[in-house]
Amino acid sequence: MRQEIIALYDEYTHKGMDRRLFMERLAALAGGMAAAAALVPLLEANYAHGAMTEPDDPSLTTERVSVPTDSGELAGYLAKPADASQPLPAIIVVHENRGLNPHIEDVARRAAKEGFLVLAPDFLSSLGGTPDDPDAAREMFGGLDMDQVTAQARAAIDWLAAREDSNGNVGIVGFCWGGGVVGRVAVAAPELDAGVVFYGPAPPSEEVASIQAPLLLHYAGLDERIGAGVPDFEEALEAAGKTYTLHMYEGVNHAFHNDTSEARYDEEAATLAWERTIAFFKETLAG
C-alpha cells in the first residue's frame, strides 16, 4: 500500500481527524470513494484476522479482574499458564489508543503462554470502559488524565507484585499510546523492573534521568511521527547512563506488530520484536 495512504491513516488515528475528512482525503489518494472504501478494511483492525491464541485455550487460565487504585477500580484481563506450580514473573500489557480490545487480550495470552502472569488493564475504565466501536474508543482518550493513568499503572505494578502467584518482579510493555505510558511509568516508578516500548512517544528528555528500569525499545523506520523523537530520547538515555537496547526496524510502519491491520503489519519485524521482548523479560524478571 502506498506510504501516503499509511501516513494519512496514522494522522487519522493519532491527530484527531474526523472520519468524514479522512474518507474524503483517502478517496482523493485512492481515485474515488469506492476505491477508498475497499482500502479501509486493510487499514482498520480485524480482530479475528490477527488472533494467534484462543480465548478458551486450555493451557491458560484467564479471568476479568479489578485492580484497586486511588482513582477507582481499574478493570483488567488476567492470563497465566494453567499448570503453573511456582510464582511467575509478571507483565503489564498496555493497549493502543483503541483501549482493551480482543487484540490486546490476545497479546496478553501470547505472553502468558511464555510463562508469565499477565495483566492487560483497561485504562478507559474511569470513562466507562472500552466500547466496542474503535473510533468511539479513540475519541475517549482525550478525556484521560495522564497523571492518573501513570498512578493507576503503578497501582497495577504493586497489585501484581503482591499476588501469591507472582515472584514479585513486574515488567511493562506498551504499544503506540501504551508505549508512551511505559515511558511515563519508567520515569515515575522506581519499583518497575523492566520496560518495553513498541513505537510509543518518548518521555521528556529532562525526565529520563529518573528512569531506573532497563528498557527495550522498538521503533519503525517509516514512522516519521514517533521517529522524530527517538534521537533525543537515545541521547538522553546515553547522557544519563541508562541501561537500554534500541532496535530500529527499517522499512516498516508504525503499528507493525499489530497483526489485525493488514496494511501495516509486518510479520518478520513483529516476530523478531516479540522474540526479543520475551527474551528480555525472561532475563530481567527471573526470580
C-alpha positions in Angstrom: 0.0 0.0 0.0 1.3 3.5 -0.9 3.1 5.2 2.0 1.0 8.3 1.8 -2.1 6.3 2.5 -0.5 4.8 5.5 0.6 8.2 6.7 -3.0 9.5 6.2 -4.4 6.7 8.3 -1.8 7.4 11.0 -2.9 11.0 11.0 -6.5 10.0 11.3 -5.9 7.6 14.2 -3.5 9.9 16.2 -4.2 13.5 15.5 -8.0 13.8 15.9 -9.0 13.9 12.3 -12.8 13.2 11.9 -13.9 10.2 9.8 -15.5 12.2 7.0 -12.4 14.2 6.3 -10.3 11.0 6.4 -12.6 9.4 3.9 -12.5 12.4 1.6 -8.7 12.5 1.7 -8.4 8.8 1.3 -10.8 9.0 -1.8 -8.5 11.6 -3.3 -5.5 9.4 -2.9 -7.2 6.2 -4.0 -9.0 7.6 -7.0 -12.6 7.6 -5.8 -14.8 6.8 -2.8 -15.4 3.2 -4.0 -11.6 2.6 -4.0 -11.3 4.3 -0.6 -14.0 2.0 0.8 -12.1 -1.0 -0.4 -8.9 0.1 1.3 -10.5 0.8 4.7 -10.7 -2.9 5.8 -7.0 -3.3 5.0 -6.2 -0.3 7.3 -8.6 -0.9 10.2 -8.4 -3.7 12.8 -9.8 -7.1 12.1 -9.5 -8.9 15.4 -10.4 -12.3 14.1 -7.8 -12.0 11.3 -4.9 -11.4 13.7 -5.8 -13.7 16.6 -2.9 -16.1 17.5 -4.4 -17.7 20.6 -7.9 -18.9 21.5 -9.8 -17.2 24.4 -10.5 -20.6 25.8 -7.0 -22.1 25.4 -6.9 -24.9 27.9 -3.2 -24.3 28.6 -4.1 -20.9 30.1 -6.2 -19.6 33.0 -7.9 -16.2 32.2 -10.2 -14.0 34.2 -11.6 -10.5 34.4 -10.2 -8.7 37.4 -10.4 -5.3 39.1 -7.4 -3.5 40.5 -8.0 -1.0 43.3 -6.4 2.4 42.7 -6.7 5.8 44.4 -8.9 7.0 41.5 -11.2 4.0 41.4 -11.2 0.4 40.1 -9.1 -0.4 37.1 -10.7 -3.2 35.1 -8.3 -5.7 33.5 -7.8 -9.1 31.8 -5.5 -11.5 33.6 -3.9 -14.5 32.0 -1.4 -17.1 33.2 -0.3 -20.7 32.5 -2.9 -23.2 33.8 -0.2 -25.6 35.1 1.9 -23.0 36.9 3.2 -24.5 40.2 5.6 -21.8 41.1 5.3 -18.0 41.4 5.6 -16.3 38.0 7.3 -13.1 36.7 4.6 -10.6 35.9 4.0 -8.3 32.9 1.5 -5.5 32.3 0.4 -5.1 28.7 -0.7 -1.6 27.8 -3.1 -1.1 24.9 -3.0 1.3 22.0 -5.4 4.2 21.7 -8.2 1.8 21.0 -8.5 0.5 24.5 -8.6 -3.0 25.9 -9.8 -5.0 22.9 -9.6 -8.6 21.6 -6.2 -8.0 20.0 -4.6 -6.8 23.3 -6.2 -9.7 25.1 -4.7 -12.0 22.5 -1.2 -10.4 23.1 -1.7 -11.0 26.9 -2.4 -14.6 26.2 0.7 -14.9 24.0 2.8 -13.6 26.9 1.1 -15.9 29.3 1.9 -18.9 27.1 5.6 -18.0 27.5 5.4 -18.5 31.3 4.3 -15.1 32.6 1.5 -13.8 34.8 0.0 -11.1 32.6 -2.4 -8.2 33.3 -3.9 -6.2 30.4 -5.6 -3.2 32.1 -8.3 -1.1 30.6 -7.2 2.5 31.1 -10.6 3.7 29.8 -12.1 2.2 33.0 -12.6 5.7 34.6 -14.6 6.7 31.5 -16.9 3.7 31.5 -14.6 1.2 29.9 -13.5 0.4 26.3 -16.5 0.5 23.9 -16.9 -1.9 21.0 -16.6 0.8 18.4 -12.8 1.5 17.9 -13.4 5.1 16.7 -15.5 5.8 19.8 -12.7 4.4 21.9 -10.1 6.6 20.2 -12.1 9.7 20.9 -12.3 8.9 24.6 -8.5 9.1 25.1 -8.6 12.9 25.0 -10.6 12.8 28.2 -7.9 10.9 30.2 -5.8 12.4 32.9 -2.3 11.1 32.1 -1.0 11.6 35.6 -3.9 9.5 36.8 -3.1 6.8 34.2 0.5 6.7 35.5 -0.7 6.4 39.0 -3.1 3.6 38.0 -0.3 1.7 36.3 1.9 2.0 39.4 -1.0 0.6 41.4 -1.2 -2.3 39.0 2.5 -3.0 39.5 2.0 -3.1 43.2 -1.1 -5.3 42.8 0.8 -7.8 40.6 3.9 -7.8 42.8 1.9 -8.7 45.9 0.0 -11.6 44.4 0.9 -15.1 45.6 1.2 -16.3 42.0 3.8 -13.6 41.3 7.5 -13.8 42.0 7.4 -10.1 42.8 9.1 -8.9 39.7 7.0 -6.8 37.3 7.7 -5.5 33.8 5.5 -3.5 31.4 5.1 -3.4 27.6 3.1 -1.0 25.7 2.1 -0.4 22.1 1.7 3.1 20.5 -0.2 5.1 23.1 0.7 2.3 25.5 4.3 2.7 24.6 4.1 6.3 25.8 2.6 5.1 29.0 5.6 2.8 29.5 7.9 5.8 29.2 5.9 7.7 31.8 5.8 4.8 34.2 9.5 4.1 33.8 10.2 7.8 34.8 7.8 7.7 37.8 8.1 4.1 39.1 11.4 3.1 40.7 9.6 -0.2 41.6 9.4 -1.2 37.9 11.8 -4.0 37.0 11.7 -3.7 33.1 10.0 -1.8 30.4 9.4 -2.4 26.7 8.2 0.2 24.2 6.7 -0.5 20.9 6.7 2.7 18.8 5.5 4.9 21.6 6.3 8.6 22.2 9.4 9.2 24.4 9.2 10.9 27.8 10.6 14.4 28.1 14.4 14.3 27.9 14.8 16.2 31.2 12.9 13.3 33.0 14.9 10.5 31.6 17.5 10.6 34.4 14.8 9.3 36.8 14.4 6.0 34.9 15.8 3.1 36.8 14.4 0.0 35.0 16.2 -1.4 31.9 14.4 -0.7 28.7 13.9 -2.4 25.4 12.8 0.0 22.6 11.3 -1.0 19.3 10.7 1.6 16.6 9.6 1.6 12.9 11.8 3.1 10.3 8.9 4.6 8.3 7.3 6.0 11.4 8.2 9.7 11.0 5.9 11.0 13.7 7.3 8.9 16.5 10.8 8.5 14.9 11.3 12.3 15.2 11.7 12.0 18.9 13.9 8.9 19.0 17.4 10.6 18.6 16.8 13.0 21.5 15.5 10.1 23.7 18.5 8.0 22.9 20.8 10.9 23.6 19.2 11.5 27.0 19.4 7.8 27.8 23.1 7.8 26.9 23.8 11.0 28.9 22.1 9.6 32.0 24.0 6.3 31.7 20.8 4.2 31.5 20.5 0.6 30.6 18.6 0.2 27.3 18.6 -1.5 23.9 17.1 0.2 20.9 16.1 -1.6 17.7 15.0 0.3 14.6 13.1 -1.9 12.1 13.8 -0.4 8.7 11.1 -0.4 6.0 8.2 -1.0 8.3 5.4 1.2 9.6 4.1 2.4 12.9 2.0 -0.4 14.5 4.0 -3.1 12.6 3.3 -5.5 15.5 -0.5 -5.2 15.3 -1.5 -8.2 13.2 -5.1 -7.1 13.0 -4.1 -4.3 10.5 -3.2 -6.0 7.2 -1.7 -2.8 5.7 0.7 -2.0 8.5 1.6 -5.4 10.0 5.0 -6.8 9.1 5.3 -10.4 10.1 9.1 -10.6 10.1 9.6 -7.5 12.2 6.7 -8.3 14.5 8.1 -11.8 15.1 11.6 -10.6 15.8 10.5 -7.8 18.1 8.3 -10.2 20.1 11.0 -12.8 20.4 13.3 -10.1 21.7 10.7 -8.9 24.1 10.1 -12.3 25.6 13.8 -13.0 25.9 14.3 -9.6 27.6 11.5 -10.2 30.2 12.8 -13.7 30.9 16.2 -12.2 31.6 15.1 -9.2 33.7 12.2 -10.7 35.6 13.5 -14.1 36.6 13.1 -14.8 40.3 
